[in-house]
Amino acid sequence: MWRNGSAWLSAVRHADDGDLLPLSRLLLFEPITEEGRVLVRDLLSRYKDLGVSEEEPVRLAERLMEVGLKKKRGRQATPVYWESEIRNPITIAQAEYKAFRRAFPREPVEELKKFIADRNGLHVDAVRSALDGRRGSSKKNKSG
């Protein structure tokens, strides 16, 4: 799922290990790719809020270098790049759904779920279950 040798994957892994410099450099000097956006969003979701999102890469790089990443209390979530081949597309679908809902709040929910499922090669039931917080359905779309 994740491209080996991807600069964004490498930078996020370094950030998880405590070295924030590679990620800060990418945020400052490179346009963020779709893969990078998903990886950075996942990274930020697993640490205490910095008050800035991946949508503002320069401010995010500055905050990372000023404050660093502080772990949340309790059991630590699994990074998206460690999840299984079935779970990765579901995680991406969840992130895409949230982004589409923010950008197009009047879009019919069921049509959006079907669109996201088709886009990620998943069965619509898997997307529905994931968005409802259930983990039961991990069906791959037969047509994709």
N, C-alpha and C positions, 0 to 999 in steps of 0.2 A: 504494500500500500504506500509506504513512505519510500521515496527515492533514496537509495543508498548514495551517500556522497552529497546529499542535498545540504546546502549551506544553512538553510533554516533549521533542518533537523539537527545538524551538528551544533548550531548555536544554542538551541533550546536544551539539548542534552548537557552542554557545558553549563548553562544557567541552572539546570537542576542539580548539577554538581557544585554549584557555588561560584563559578567563573562567569560573570555577567558581561565581560568585555566583548566577546564575539557577538553576542546578541545586540548589545548597544551599538556596535559598529554597523551591523546589518540594518538596524532600525534607522540609523542616521544617514547611511550612504546608499542603500539599495531599496528599490521599490518592493513592497511586500507582496509576495505571491499568494495564491489561494491556499497552497499548502502551508506557507508561512503564517498566514492569518489563522488557520485552524490550530496550528501548533502553539502560536503565541497566546491565542485565546485560552487554550487548554492550560498552558503554563500559568497564566494569570489567575485562572479559576482555582488553582490548587494552592495559591498563596494568599496572604492577607491583602486586602484591597489597597492599590496604590493611588486610587482616585483618578486614574486615566486609563484609556483603553488602547488597543492596537490601532484604532482609527487615527490616533495622533502619535505617530512613531517618534517624532523628535521629542515631544514632552515625555513619552514613555521611556525613551533612552535616558533622558535626564533624571527621571524619577528612579529608574533602576540603579543608576550610579550614585545618586544621593542617598537613597533609603535602603536599597537592596531588596531581597525577597525574604519575607518572614513566613515560616510555615504556619498554617492554621492549626488549631488545637485538635486533638483526637487522631484517629486513624487517617493516614495520608492516602489520598486518592491515587489511583494508578494513572501514570501518564498515558495519553492517548497513543503514543508510539509503542507502548508495551502491550497494548490490548490485542486480542485475537483478530484474525482476518475477517471474521464475521462482525465482530464488535466495532471495528474501525469505521466501516461505512455507516453504521447506525449512529455513532458519535458525530460523524461529519453531518449526517442528515439532521440531527438535533440542532447543531450549530447553524446550519443553513436555514432551517425552519425559523429559528429565533431571528436571524438576520432578515429574512423575507418578511416576517410579521412586523418587524420594526419599520422596514422600508415601505411595505404595502399593507397597512393595517386593515384596509377594507376588503382585501382579497378573501374569498370564501375559504374557510378553514379546510374543508374536506378536499377541495380542488388543489389547494396548496400541498396537503399531505400526499396526494396522489402524484403531483408534479415532483416533489422531493423524492418520493420512493422511486419513481421512474428514473430520475436523474442519477440516483445512487445505486441502481440495480437491485433494489430491495422490494419485498412484498409490502404493500400498503399497511397490512396488519402489523408488520415489524415496526414501521414508523409510528403508527398509532400507539402501540404498546410502549415504545421507548419514550414518546412524548407524555404518556400518562404515568410514567415512572415504573412501569412493569418491565420485567426482563425476559418474559417467557418466549416471545416470538423472535426468532433470529432467522426467519425464512429468507432465502435469496429469491429474487424474482426469477421465475422460470424462463421468461422471455429475454432477460438480459444476461 
